[in-house]
């Protein structure tokens, strides 16, 4: 999905905390069932027929002093929302003179003020200052404190989406809210360490979190790019690693030479895929990994057929060759359809290398010759995959060594590629 077309993704990423609050506010306004669950977590009551008769005001960025407690407000709740569940409030208040609320909800005689933080920053002092500066008039400054945590709210949103799917129902606000969280804040999702006992969905959620944590370990804690892969700091020979869940295995994949700029650099280094595979099978030496017992290695080479900006259209495998640089220089680059002689020679040359010539010719005809595309961009790349037994990863998770483990394995792979 194009992130600019999402309901919840603004064009600017300068205020991530505000973006998260904004997304939650939209969902509260547009999904009554989620609003009812949200209110129950604060007040202990769901929306009722009586409460639906009352005016519901959901707002943000209002000054505390704009709430006149003497104007029919009888029950007041102050809530914090972050990743920490607090057993009780604290007496401290910050000293901002005109505090502004993140979220306010007023339903009839009930007022709720919520201070939101995306992670574990303590919001209680800010909330206390906001509550202190409500327009109390002659009323006693008495209110109820509630601690909310993101994992509970997001678990409710995910469960609601599953329920809607069972009913063949669709709520674009709920679906895109969950998509927004998965892409931008996977660390907030209810996740548990990887275990073979867990569903694919739970494991994949944890994998997304692992990839984000690895990105932050590589690029710094402020790294907030919306990526579904691990971005390498040096992309001269490869752009990314990617973690997949495949049955009872967790695989780590890298594609050296996947673009022509990467391939030019890679094949100048006498790159030998078979040698890399041999070294990873025999000299990995990371945290008691044993070949065929808790990990294995597989590799293959492929021809990538791309178009504008090198976007991949389809791929064809070929058997690993020591002379991959020769093949790359023979067939790589851009060939235009109107150069008929070069076009036909390109097909003939590629046909010598692909595993399935018939499949290649069929796909090439369908995707280029019978299409409006006027050129093809060819690159020769490599896939290196390390697959780990899920029980081994489960052990790594229990020891809190996951990020360290994957970083160490990635470094070993890169050392062997870039020798």
FIVO-214456 format. One record per atom (N, C-alpha, C): residue in three letters; x, y, z. Coordinates in steps of 0.05 Angstrom, whole numbers, plus 5000, padded with zeros to 4 digits. Atoms other than C-alpha are relative to their C-alpha. Layout:
// FIVO-214456
alaXYZ;...
This chain:
// FIVO-214456
unk501749765000;unk500050005000;unk501850255000;unk498649754999;unk502450704984;unk499450145026;unk500549894974;unk503451015052;unk498750284999;unk501349745002;unk501151695027;unk497049984996;unk502850045005;unk494351405010;unk498649885025;unk501250114976;unk493251115080;unk498750235015;unk501449814984;unk488251465124;unk501850115023;unk498649934976;unk493151485182;unk502850104995;unk497349915005;unk499751645149;unk500050294989;unk499849725010;unk500852405144;unk502450024981;unk497749975018;unk505752675092;unk502550075016;unk497749934984;unk510352935147;unk500449805023;unk499450184978;unk513852495198;unk501550145022;unk498549844980;unk516353055242;unk498949965028;unk501250024973;unk511552915300;unk498849725004;unk501050275000;unk510952165309;unk498049955023;unk501850044977;unk507652205378;unk497250114993;unk502649895008;unk502252665349;unk498749834979;unk501250175021;unk501352205289;unk498649765013;unk501250234986;unk499951625336;unk497550085014;unk502449904987;unk495052025377;unk497850064980;unk502049945022;unk491652265313;unk498749754990;unk501150255011;unk490851545288;unk497949895020;unk501950114980;unk487651325354;unk497550175001;unk502449835000;unk482951925354;unk498149944977;unk501750065023;unk480451775284;unk498649745004;unk501350254995;unk479151055304;unk497850025020;unk502049964980;unk475351265366;unk497550144989;unk502249865012;unk471051725324;unk498449834980;unk501150145022;unk469751235268;unk499249715005;unk500750284994;unk469050555302;unk498749985027;unk501549994974;unk463550545356;unk500749775018;unk499550234982;unk465149845381;unk502750045014;unk497449954988;unk472450035392;unk499850225022;unk500449784980;unk470250675428;unk498749885025;unk501350124977;unk465650255472;unk502049845017;unk498050164985;unk471349775491;unk502050195014;unk498149814989;unk476050365502;unk498850135025;unk501349884977;unk471050705549;unk499849815024;unk500250204979;unk470050065588;unk502649975015;unk497350034987;unk477550025602;unk500550235019;unk499649774983;unk477150715634;unk497950035021;unk502149954981;unk470350775666;unk498749755012;unk501350254992;unk468350035673;unk497349964988;unk502650025013;unk462250155629;unk500250034970;unk500149985029;unk460850035556;unk498050224992;unk502149825010;unk456650505513;unk497349865004;unk502750114995;unk449350405533;unk498050164984;unk502149865014;unk442750615503;unk499750285011;unk500349744987;unk442451185554;unk502350184991;unk497749835007;unk449551425539;unk499950094971;unk500249935028;unk448051425464;unk498250254996;unk501749765002;unk442851965478;unk501650255006;unk498449774993;unk448352415505;unk501850084977;unk498149915020;unk452752845461;unk502849895006;unk497350114997;unk459552525450;unk502050194987;unk497949825011;unk465453005441;unk502749875004;unk497350124999;unk472252705424;unk501850214987;unk498449785010;unk477753215415;unk502949975008;unk497250004993;unk485153365419;unk501050295001;unk498749744999;unk489753955434;unk498350225011;unk501549794986;unk484954315480;unk501550075026;unk498849924974;unk487554715539;unk498349905023;unk501450104977;unk485754435606;unk497950195011;unk501849804989;unk482455085627;unk497550044983;unk502449975017;unk477355025570;unk497849815010;unk502050194989;unk473754465609;unk498950125026;unk501349884976;unk468854785658;unk498549785015;unk501050234984;unk467554255711;unk497250075012;unk502649934987;unk461654645740;unk497749994980;unk502150015021;unk457954585673;unk499049714996;unk501350265003;unk454553915686;unk501849765000;unk498250235000;unk460753475693;unk500149895029;unk500250124973;unk459952985751;unk502149785005;unk498050214997;unk464952425737;unk502450074982;unk497649925014;unk472152565717;unk502149785002;unk497950205001;unk477452075695;unk502550114987;unk497449935013;unk484852195680;unk501449744994;unk498750255008;unk488451655641;unk502750054987;unk497549995015;unk495551535618;unk500049764981;unk499850215020;unk496951125556;unk502949984990;unk497350055011;unk503850845542;unk500549705001;unk499450295000;unk507450165546;unk500349895028;unk499650094973;unk507750135622;unk497350015015;unk502450014984;unk502049915668;unk500750095028;unk499449894973;unk502250335732;unk497849915020;unk501950094979;unk499050075796;unk498750245013;unk501249764987;unk497850785822;unk501250254988;unk499149745009;unk498751515807;unk502350105017;unk497849884985;unk504451955832;unk499150295007;unk500849734992;unk503852635868;unk501250224982;unk498549795015;unk508653005821;unk498350124977;unk501249865023;unk506153515770;unk502250164987;unk498149815012;unk510053885717;unk498950285002;unk500749724993;unk509754645716;unk499150164975;unk501049855024;unk506854815647;unk497550155008;unk502149834990;unk502055395659;unk497449964985;unk502550055016;unk497155255602;unk500349734986;unk499650265012;unk497554505592;unk497849934980;unk501850085022;unk494454205529;unk499649705001;unk500650294998;unk490953535529;unk500549864973;unk499750175024;unk492652975480;unk497249914990;unk502750105007;unk485652665480;unk498050085022;unk502149954981;unk479252895513;unk497449874989;unk502650125007;unk472552525513;unk498050095020;unk502149924982;unk466252805541;unk497449874990;unk502550125006;unk459852395543;unk498150075023;unk501949914979;unk454252735581;unk501550125024;unk498849904976;unk456552835652;unk502849895006;unk497450144996;unk463052425643;unk502150144983;unk497749885014;unk469652755624;unk502549825004;unk497650174999;unk475952355607;unk502250164986;unk497649875010;unk482852665597;unk502149794998;unk498050225005;unk488352215567;unk502650134991;unk497349925008;unk495852355563;unk501349764987;unk499050225017;unk499151925508;unk503050024996;unk497250035007;unk506351695500;unk500349754983;unk499750235017;unk508751225446;unk501549775012;unk498550224988;unk513450825490;unk499850005030;unk500150044971;unk515450795564;unk500450265015;unk499849744986;unk516051545579;unk497650035020;unk502149984979;unk512151675644;unk498350254995;unk501749775006;unk506152125628;unk498550115024;unk501749944977;unk503452175699;unk500350295009;unk499649724991;unk506552855718;unk498550194981;unk501449835019;unk503753165654;unk497049985004;unk502950044995;unk496852865666;unk499250155025;unk500849874975;unk496753115738;unk499850304996;unk500149715005;unk498353825714;unk497550084984;unk502449955015;unk492753785663;unk497549995017;unk502450034983;unk487753545715;unk499950245020;unk499949784981;unk490054085764;unk498950264988;unk500749755013;unk488754625712;unk497349994986;unk502849985010;unk481654425693;unk498650235014;unk501449774988;unk476754985708;unk498049885021;unk501550134979;unk474354695774;unk497950185013;unk501849824986;unk470855315801;unk499949935030;unk500350064971;unk468055155870;unk499949705006;unk500250284996;unk468054405858;unk502649895011;unk497750144989;unk472753935896;unk501649884977;unk498350115021;unk478753725853;unk500349705005;unk500150294995;unk476952985854;unk499649864974;unk500250155025;unk478152505796;unk501349735004;unk499050284999;unk479751775782;unk502349964980;unk497750055017;unk486451555755;unk499849724988;unk500050265014;unk486950985703;unk502549984983;unk497650055017;unk493150675670;unk499349824977;unk500550165024;unk492350425599;unk502749934987;unk497650085015;unk497550045558;unk499349934971;unk500550035028;unk498150005483;unk499349714992;unk500450285009;unk498449245478;unk497149915004;unk502850084995;unk491449175508;unk498250124979;unk501749875020;unk488349685461;unk500449884972;unk499450115026;unk491849405400;unk499149714997;unk501050285001;unk490048695418;unk497050014995;unk502949975005;unk482748925419;unk499550074971;unk500449925028;unk483449265351;unk500549764981;unk499450235017;unk486648635321;unk497849795002;unk502150194996;unk481348185351;unk497450094986;unk502349905014;unk475848635323;unk500249964970;unk499650045029;unk478848595253;unk499649714993;unk500450295005;unk479047835257;unk497049935001;unk502950054997;unk471747825280;unk498550114976;unk501349885024;unk469748285222;unk500449824976;unk499550185023;unk473047805173;unk498349755001;unk501850234997;unk469047225201;unk497250064991;unk502749915007;unk462747625188;unk499950114971;unk499849885026;unk465247835119;unk499350305000;unk500449724996;unk464848545145;unk502650154996;unk497649855006;unk469649105130;unk499850285012;unk499849734990;unk471549745167;unk502750114993;unk497449905010;unk476850135130;unk501650145021;unk498549864979;unk478650555191;unk501449805019;unk498850204982;unk479849945235;unk502349854985;unk497950145015;unk483749575180;unk502550174996;unk497749835005;unk488150165163;unk501450095025;unk498749944974;unk489350335236;unk501949775007;unk498250234994;unk492149625246;unk502450004981;unk497950005020;unk496149685182;unk502150225007;unk498349774992;unk498950365206;unk501849925023;unk498550084976;unk501050075273;unk502149804992;unk498150205008;unk504349465241;unk502450114985;unk497849885016;unk508349905193;unk501750195015;unk498549794987;unk510350455241;unk500749955029;unk499550054972;unk509850195312;unk499749715007;unk500350294994;unk510649435311;unk500849935029;unk499150054973;unk514049485379;unk497750035020;unk502349974982;unk507349685410;unk498049774999;unk501950225003;unk503649075385;unk500349795022;unk499750224980;unk502148515434;unk501649774988;unk498250215011;unk507948055420;unk501149835023;unk498750184981;unk511047465454;unk502449884986;unk497650135013;unk517847125442;unk499149774982;unk500650215019;unk517946645384;unk499949725013;unk500350284990;unk515545935401;unk498649844979;unk501350185019;unk513645345358;unk497149955006;unk502850044991;unk507145325398;unk498150224990;unk501649765007;unk504846005373;unk499049994971;unk501149985027;unk500646165312;unk502050154982;unk498349865020;unk503946415248;unk499750305003;unk500549714997;unk500847095260;unk501750115023;unk498549904976;unk504047165329;unk503050004994;unk497250025006;unk510846935303;unk500850234981;unk499349795019;unk510647415244;unk499950285012;unk500149754986;unk508747985290;unk502650055015;unk497549984986;unk514847845332;unk502350044980;unk497949965020;unk519147795269;unk500150294991;unk500049715007;unk516948505249;unk501350165021;unk498849854978;unk518948745317;unk503149965000;unk497150065000;unk525748395312;unk501350164978;unk498849855022;unk527048715244;unk500350305007;unk499849724992;unk525449405272;unk502250045021;unk497949974979;unk529949295333;unk502849974987;unk497450035013;unk535649065287;unk500650264985;unk499649755014;unk534649685243;unk501050225019;unk499249794981;unk535150125305;unk502849955012;unk497350064990;unk541349755329;unk502150074979;unk498249935021;unk544549885261;unk500250304994;unk500249725009;unk542250595248;unk499550205022;unk500549824978;unk540850875317;unk497149995009;unk502750024989;unk534750915362;unk498050184986;unk501849825013;unk531851485322;unk499249914972;unk500650105027;unk531451065258;unk497049924999;unk502950055000;unk524051075240;unk498949954972;unk501050055027;unk523650895166;unk498049775001;unk502150215001;unk517450475150;unk501049784981;unk498950215016;unk520949855125;unk499049725008;unk500650284993;unk519149115122;unk502449824995;unk497650165003;unk526348895117;unk502250145017;unk497749894985;unk533149015151;unk501850154980;unk498549845018;unk536649585116;unk503050005007;unk497250004995;unk544149515109;unk501250285000;unk498749744999;unk548550105126;unk501650054975;unk498449985025;unk553049965066;unk498649834979;unk501650145020;unk548849785005;unk501549964974;unk498550025025;unk554449724954;unk499649734987;unk500350275012;unk553448974945;unk497349875005;unk502750104994;unk546548854976;unk498650225016;unk501549794986;unk540949295002;unk498949915026;unk501750084977;unk537448865054;unk500449715008;unk500650264990;unk536548255097;unk497049995005;unk502850044994;unk529647965107;unk499649745016;unk500650244984;unk527047475160;unk497349904992;unk502550135007;unk521646985139;unk499349775020;unk500950244985;unk517446465176;unk499249794979;unk500550215020;unk517445815136;unk499649745015;unk500650244985;unk513945245172;unk501350005027;unk498750014974;unk518245035230;unk502850125000;unk497449875003;unk524045465208;unk499750314998;unk499849725004;unk525946195212;unk502450054982;unk497849975019;unk530146405152;unk500950294999;unk498849745004;unk534846995142;unk501150014971;unk499449995028;unk535547205069;unk501550264993;unk498749765011;unk540147675031;unk500349954970;unk499950025030;unk540447834956;unk502450174990;unk497749855011;unk547548054936;unk499750034969;unk500049965029;unk547848364867;unk497250034988;unk502850005009;unk540248474862;unk499550244982;unk500349785019;unk541149134825;unk502650014984;unk497649995017;unk546049304770;unk502350155013;unk497849864986;unk549949794813;unk501349815021;unk498950194981;unk550749254867;unk501649784986;unk498750225015;unk552548724815;unk502750094989;unk497549915010;unk557949154784;unk502250005021;unk498150004978;unk561249234852;unk500749715008;unk499650284990;unk560248504872;unk501849844981;unk498650185018;unk562848174809;unk502950094993;unk497249925002;unk569248584809;unk501749865021;unk498650124977;unk571048204873;unk500549704997;unk499750295004;unk571547514842;unk498049845018;unk502150124983;unk565047334877;unk499549714991;unk500450285005;unk564046584883;unk497849905020;unk502250084983;unk557246364910;unk500449735014;unk499550264988;unk559345644921;unk501950015023;unk498049974978;unk565245864963;unk498650135025;unk501449874978;unk560746315005;unk498249795014;unk501750214988;unk555845735016;unk501749805016;unk498350194985;unk561545265036;unk501050125026;unk499049874976;unk564345765086;unk497850035021;unk502249974981;unk557545885118;unk499149745011;unk500750264990;unk556445145125;unk502249895019;unk497850124984;unk563245005156;unk501450195019;unk498549824983;unk565745635189;unk498250235012;unk501749794990;unk559746015217;unk500750085028;unk499149954972;unk561645945291;unk498550225014;unk501749814986;unk555846325321;unk498249845020;unk501850104979;unk552546115387;unk499249714997;unk500450295000;unk553245355381;unk498349914976;unk501550105023;unk550045315312;unk501449764988;unk498950255012;unk550844625282;unk498549944975;unk501250055026;unk549644485209;unk498349755000;unk502050225003;unk543644035194;unk498649935027;unk501350054975;unk542044015268;unk498150235008;unk501749784994;unk539444715280;unk500250234979;unk500149815022;unk541045085215;unk501049874975;unk498950085026;unk542344985141;unk500350244982;unk499449785018;unk544645405083;unk499249924972;unk500750055028;unk541845445012;unk500550264984;unk499449785017;unk543745894954;unk498949954972;unk500450035029;unk541746014882;unk500450274987;unk499649775016;unk542946504826;unk497650034982;unk502449955015;unk537546834785;unk500550244981;unk500149775018;unk536247314727;unk497550155006;unk502249824991;unk531947904746;unk499250174976;unk501149845023;unk527448224693;unk498550235011;unk501349764988;unk525748934712;unk499250204979;unk500849795018;unk522949564683;unk500750275012;unk499449734991;unk522350284706;unk501250005029;unk498649984974;unk527050444765;unk501049725009;unk499050274994;unk529349714761;unk498049825014;unk502050164987;unk522749464789;unk499849724989;unk500050275009;unk522748704786;unk497249924989;unk502550105012;unk517448404739;unk499749705003;unk499950294994;unk519347674742;unk502949915001;unk497350114996;unk525347234758;unk500249724988;unk499550285009;unk528446604728;unk502649905013;unk497650114988;unk533346154765;unk501849874980;unk498150175015;unk539545844736;unk501949875019;unk498250154982;unk544545354764;unk502450185006;unk497849834991;unk550145674804;unk502549964983;unk497750015018;unk556145844761;unk502350155012;unk497649854991;unk563246044777;unk500550244982;unk499549785018;unk563246494716;unk497650204999;unk502449834999;unk557246914739;unk500750284991;unk499349735009;unk561047564725;unk499950014969;unk500150015029;unk561747354652;unk497150014990;unk502950005007;unk554247204648;unk498850275004;unk501149734994;unk552647864681;unk500750204978;unk499249805020;unk556648274631;unk498949934973;unk501150085026;unk553747874573;unk497150084997;unk502949965003;unk546347984588;unk498950245016;unk501149804982;unk545648544639;unk499550274986;unk500549735010;unk543149254628;unk497350024986;unk502649935013;unk537449574589;unk500249944970;unk500350055029;unk535349314521;unk497250104991;unk502649885009;unk529949684481;unk498849824979;unk501550175018;unk524549324443;unk500450074971;unk499849915028;unk525549744380;unk502749924987;unk497450105011;unk532749474373;unk499649704997;unk500950285004;unk530148814344;unk502349805001;unk497750195001;unk536948494332;unk501049955029;unk499050034973;unk539448624403;unk497949865018;unk502250124985;unk532648424431;unk500049694997;unk500050295006;unk532847734397;unk502549875010;unk497550124990;unk540147624415;unk499949975030;unk500350024971;unk538447774488;unk498449755008;unk501650244994;unk533047234488;unk501649754996;unk498350245006;unk537846734456;unk502149965022;unk497950024980;unk543346884506;unk498949915027;unk501250074975;unk538846834566;unk499149715000;unk501050275003;unk535846184541;unk502249795006;unk497850194995;unk542745854549;unk500449955029;unk499450024971;unk542745964624;unk497749935018;unk502350044982;unk535745914652;unk499549705003;unk500650284995;unk533445254683;unk497749914982;unk502450085016;unk526745254646;unk499750204977;unk500049825023;unk527445564577;unk497150064991;unk502849955008;unk520045474560;unk498650205018;unk501249824981;unk517845824623;unk501050294996;unk498849745004;unk522646394610;unk498850144975;unk501149895025;unk520246504538;unk497150085003;unk502949944996;unk512946484559;unk499750255017;unk500249764982;unk513946994616;unk501150254986;unk498849775013;unk518347444574;unk498150114979;unk502049915020;unk513147464519;unk497750145013;unk502449894987;unk507447594567;unk500650275013;unk499449764984;unk511048124609;unk501350224985;unk498749795016;unk514848494555;unk499150024971;unk500749985029;unk513448314483;unk497150064995;unk502949965003;unk505848304491;unk499050225018;unk500949784982;unk505748904538;unk500850274988;unk499349735008;unk506449654532;unk502850085008;unk497249934991;unk513449624563;unk501850004976;unk498349975024;unk518549864513;unk502949935005;unk497350094995;unk524849604547;unk500049805023;unk499650194978;unk527349074595;unk502750065013;unk497649954985;unk532549184650;unk500949745013;unk499150264991;unk536548544663;unk502250035021;unk497950024980;unk540648394725;unk500349715009;unk499450274991;unk543947754751;unk500650025030;unk499649984971;unk543247664826;unk500349735014;unk499550244984;unk544247164882;unk498250015025;unk501450034974;unk540246914941;unk501649825018;unk498750164979;unk543546675005;unk498049985022;unk502050054979;unk538846365056;unk501149835022;unk499450164977;unk540446125126;unk497449945014;unk502550084988;unk534645735156;unk500649875028;unk499550084972;unk534445625232;unk497549855010;unk502150144987;unk530345115269;unk498650185020;unk501549824983;unk524845475306;unk500549955030;unk499350064972;unk526645115371;unk502550145009;unk497549864994;unk533545415367;unk499550305004;unk500749724997;unk530746115356;unk498550055026;unk501549984975;unk526045995415;unk502050025023;unk498050004978;unk532145855459;unk501450275000;unk498749745002;unk535546485433;unk498350225012;unk501949814990;unk529346885450;unk499949995031;unk500250034971;unk528946615521;unk502550125014;unk497549904989;unk536246825532;unk500350304994;unk499949725007;unk534647535506;unk502550064983;unk497749975017;unk540047445453;unk499350044970;unk500950015028;unk535847525390;unk501350204982;unk498949795017;unk538248195364;unk503049964996;unk497150055001;unk545448035381;unk500649764981;unk499650235017;unk544747355347;unk499850064970;unk500349945029;unk542047615281;unk502150194990;unk497949825009;unk547048185279;unk502649854995;unk497550165003;unk552747685289;unk499949834974;unk500350175024;unk550047215235;unk500250184974;unk499949825024;unk549047805186;unk502950084994;unk497349925003;unk556148035198;unk501749784988;unk498650235011;unk558847335184;unk499449974970;unk500750025028;unk554947305119;unk501350214983;unk498849785015;unk557347985096;unk503049974997;unk497150045001;unk564547815113;unk500649794978;unk499550215020;unk564047195069;unk499450104971;unk500749895027;unk560747575011;unk502250194991;unk498249775007;unk565448175013;unk502949935007;unk497250084991;unk572047795022;unk502150134982;
